Amino acid sequence: MKKRVIQILSALLCSLTVFSCFAVNTSAAAFTYKKGANNVSDSYKNSRFYKNLTQLQLTGDGATDVLAVALTQVGYVEGTSQSGFNGTQGGGGNFTEYNYNMGNWGVGYGGSNYSWCASFVSWCLLQSGVSPHSSMSDWCRNHKGNKNYIWREIGCYNWYNQLKQFGYGHAADGKYTPKPGDLIFFESSEHIGIVRYSKNGTVYTIEGNTGNQAGVNPDGGGVYCKNYKITGGKIRGFGALPYKVNNNVSKVDYSGENPSTGLWISETEKYLYPDTKMSNSSSYTRIPKGTAFVVTKILSKDCFEAKYDGKTGYISVNSNSPIYQITSNAPATNVPDKIETEIKVTPNKYAVNEDIKKVKEHVGSGITKYTLDGTKINENNVYVLNAGQKFGISGFAGFTTYIKDVGYYFDGNAEGAVWGATLKEPTTDVKKKAGEKAKSFDVSADTTALTNGAHTVTVVIKFLNNKTCDLITLNLNVGGTGAGCADGVESESGGAIELGCGSAIATVTALPIILLAGAVIFKKKKED
């Protein structure tokens, strides 16, 4: 019996072991700093660039991980001593964390003889996990003719020759299209960088020990993104390293044409604004240059929702202050050039608020059309509303007392109603159904000031005695997904305004409703 129990337990343990093999989490691995000739310095460990680095989740896709590591360092500048390894000291001197990681070959970790463009690239290859080598003895120059040693070097000339020898080097003659993660070597100087992408004969890079001005700038002292014509005579060639590929990860569109959520960085100071207007307000939060932040939603190509330092807000995207995507949490998708808002109008456009029951003089009302900046739209379709456009509601209302004005208000704020709608005499047909004192109206609701979240817009009537009543209320969900619409009308798209969830629209049940030619006619209930 005891033997049988042991067999059962062994089988169960084996099953659990097999199950655990199949249940391995294949998601990205948390980042850990890789020791080179030296481990991470105290100065660098207390820097924003180290904090950027530790936010990474390595994917196992070589090119993606190398560029992610490199881009976390955008804005880093060399220092004048080892205390400048933090990347913010400035002043020249070639003292960098990247040199420190490569080792001391007799000139310390800085000084005029210690340019660091190749050290930066070697450091990126190591920290991304693609390089199997970490010591000074692993440099290419120490293993000429050995194709396994192509991952670490301090000299550009030695590195490029080693890559060419084994078929990894490509001339900059226009026949080869450089790919993300390739190394780029420059003709007129001992300088190297990493390719981000190429397009229309131009290659876009990230480089260490360069400047942020145009052209090749070796010994520029910082980490910056640059671009060059491939066949312009400035580039010696490219090194296409044999990276491992993981096709199951979301790839970054480094051109920025199809941005996605994930980790981003700017080489200049950015501002996190509380609303999409992104006006110059004292309530913004400063994001220091070279500091990573998380983009949580792509509203347009010039406005992202982002999170930084526990705060959520909006970031302006423009060429004067470019930002760069480090990682992607989702597949890149096409996004509009400007902030756009989707409108979905409820097909049931004839409804009244419960407040109508309080106005016994009501005869009939209806909504005849919806407009977008004055252009009629079909309530059964989905339309795109650019920020600042006006959503129009046209209709008529009839009471036994005269209508003085028609307006609208948002979010139940009746005291903040905007009056002055266009009032017109209705058609003869409408007067027959809604009474001689009926009025047609055109309401233009300006949605510019609305923030993300749930809202309502209400059309309100004012009489000669200044008494008011609500005619119709529409639900709006700004920047959401439609969750919470009580009547089950779901949002068509995230980042949208949706009209017509309908949960706040209550029909008068005490009076029978008859639909006639687009009107809602209320008949008085017979007295007992």
Sequence and secondary structure as in RCSB ss.txt:
>XXXX:A:sequence
MKKRVIQILSALLCSLTVFSCFAVNTSAAAFTYKKGANNVSDSYKNSRFYKNLTQLQLTGDGATDVLAVALTQVG
YVEGTSQSGFNGTQGGGGNFTEYNYNMGNWGVGYGGSNYSWCASFVSWCLLQSGVSPHSSMSDWCRNHKGNKNYI
WREIGCYNWYNQLKQFGYGHAADGKYTPKPGDLIFFESSEHIGIVRYSKNGTVYTIEGNTGNQAGVNPDGGGVYC
KNYKITGGKIRGFGALPYKVNNNVSKVDYSGENPSTGLWISETEKYLYPDTKMSNSSSYTRIPKGTAFVVTKILS
KDCFEAKYDGKTGYISVNSNSPIYQITSNAPATNVPDKIETEIKVTPNKYAVNEDIKKVKEHVGSGITKYTLDGT
KINENNVYVLNAGQKFGISGFAGFTTYIKDVGYYFDGNAEGAVWGATLKEPTTDVKKKAGEKAKSFDVSADTTAL
TNGAHTVTVVIKFLNNKTCDLITLNLNVGGTGAGCADGVESESGGAIELGCGSAIATVTALPIILLAGAVIFKKK
KED
>XXXX:A:secstr
 HHHHHHHHHHHHHHHHHHHHHT   S EE     SSS   HHHHTSHHHHHHHT EE S HHHHHHHHHHTTTT
 B BSSGGGGGS   SSS B HHHHHH  SSSTT STT   HHHHHHHHHHHTT  S  SGGGSGGGGTT TT  
S  S HHHHHHHHHHTT EEESSSSS   TT EEEESSSS EEEEEEEETTEEEEEEEEE SSSS  TT  EEEE
EEEETTSS EEEEE       TTS    TTSSS  SEEEEESS EEEBSSTT  S TT EEE TT  EEEEEEEE
TTEEEEEETTEEEEEE BTTB EEE   SS      SS EEEEE  S      GGGGG TTEEEEEEEEEEETTE
EE TTSEEEEETT EEEEEEEEEESS EEEEEEEETT GGG B   EEE   HHHHHHH TT EEEEEEEE TT 
 SEEEEEEEEEEETTS EEEEEEEEEEETB  TT TT    SSSSB  B   TT    SSS EEEETTEEEE   
   
